[in-house]
Amino acid sequence: MIFTTTPTIEGKKIKEYRGIVNGEVITGVNFVKDFMAGLRDLVGGRSGSYEQELINAREEALAEMGKRASGLGANAVVGIDIDYEVLGQAGSMLMVTASGTAVVVE
């Protein structure tokens, strides 16, 4: 499965458009990670635990989108857009959505 944010794939011809596909992930950030990120916020620097949560959520959303594209008989997804949102009363939930157009390329 080829993923790209561009509307075309260099060197490939789009034979068929199979439709819009999405992948969504909503994940909670646990107390320990939240606590450690709070400490990091006080002293400065990067929060490795939050960064890893973002990476994992993005990869899961892309994988889900790829499964849906594959289910439509596609072998690529073009025009991918990835969005991030914070949800929940305390902002402790992270939502990542990926969307694109499932296509068949040759």
PABAFI-871068 format. One record per residue (C-alpha): residue in three letters; x, y, z. Coordinates in steps of 0.05 Angstrom, whole numbers, padded with zeros to 5 digits, always signed. Each point is the difference from the previous one (the first is absolute). Example, Ala and Ser with C-alpha at 12.3 -4.5 7.8 and 13.67 -1.06 7.14 Angstrom:
# residues 2
ALA+00246-00090+00156/SER+00027+00069-00013/
END
This chain:
# residues 106
MET+00000+00000+00000/ILE+00028+00067-00021/PHE-00018+00061+00043/THR+00012+00071-00024/THR-00023+00070+00017/THR+00005+00020-00073/PRO-00057-00010-00050/THR+00043-00043-00046/ILE+00057-00050+00007/GLU+00061+00014-00043/GLY+00012-00055-00050/LYS-00069-00031+00012/LYS-00065+00009-00037/ILE-00066+00001+00038/LYS-00045-00051-00034/GLU-00060+00004+00046/TYR-00027+00042+00057/ARG-00032-00044+00053/GLY-00025+00054+00048/ILE+00017+00039+00062/VAL+00028-00041+00058/ASN+00012+00020+00073/GLY+00036-00027+00060/GLU-00016+00024+00070/VAL+00034-00012+00067/ILE-00021+00028+00067/THR+00049-00016+00056/GLY+00006+00020+00072/VAL+00064+00024+00032/ASN+00010-00035+00065/PHE+00013+00034+00067/VAL+00075-00017+00003/LYS+00013+00029-00069/ASP-00042+00061+00016/PHE+00038+00011+00066/MET+00068-00007-00034/ALA-00021+00047-00056/GLY-00021+00050+00054/LEU+00069-00003+00031/ARG+00032+00009-00068/ASP-00045+00061-00011/LEU+00027+00030+00064/VAL+00074-00011-00015/GLY-00004+00006-00076/GLY+00019-00048-00055/ARG-00036-00052-00041/SER-00050-00050+00026/GLY+00022-00067-00027/SER-00061-00036+00027/TYR-00049+00048-00035/GLU+00040-00002-00064/GLN-00003-00076+00000/GLU-00075+00002+00011/LEU-00007+00046-00061/ILE+00044-00046-00042/ASN-00039-00062+00020/ALA-00068+00033-00011/ARG+00021+00026-00069/GLU+00027-00068-00021/GLU-00064-00035+00024/ALA-00044+00050-00038/LEU+00040-00010-00064/ALA-00003-00076+00009/GLU-00076+00003+00009/MET-00006+00044-00062/GLY+00043-00049-00039/LYS-00044-00059+00021/ARG-00062+00036-00024/ALA+00034+00018-00066/SER+00022-00072-00009/GLY-00071-00022+00013/LEU-00021+00043-00060/GLY+00052-00034-00044/ALA+00048+00059+00001/ASN+00075-00005+00001/ALA+00014+00073+00018/VAL-00029+00060+00036/VAL+00013+00070-00027/GLY-00015+00069+00028/ILE+00008-00022+00072/ASP-00016+00050+00054/ILE+00014-00014+00074/ASP-00035+00039+00055/TYR+00011+00001+00075/GLU-00050+00021+00054/VAL+00000-00001+00076/LEU-00065-00025+00030/GLY-00030-00012+00068/GLN-00016+00043+00059/ALA+00072+00004+00023/GLY+00030-00004-00070/SER+00026-00069+00015/MET-00023-00033-00064/LEU+00035+00006-00067/MET-00036-00010-00065/VAL+00039-00011-00065/THR-00037-00005-00066/ALA+00030-00017-00068/SER-00039+00007-00065/GLY+00016-00007-00073/THR-00023-00028-00066/ALA+00008-00074-00013/VAL+00026-00014-00070/VAL+00026-00056-00043/VAL+00067+00017-00033/GLU+00039-00037-00053/
END
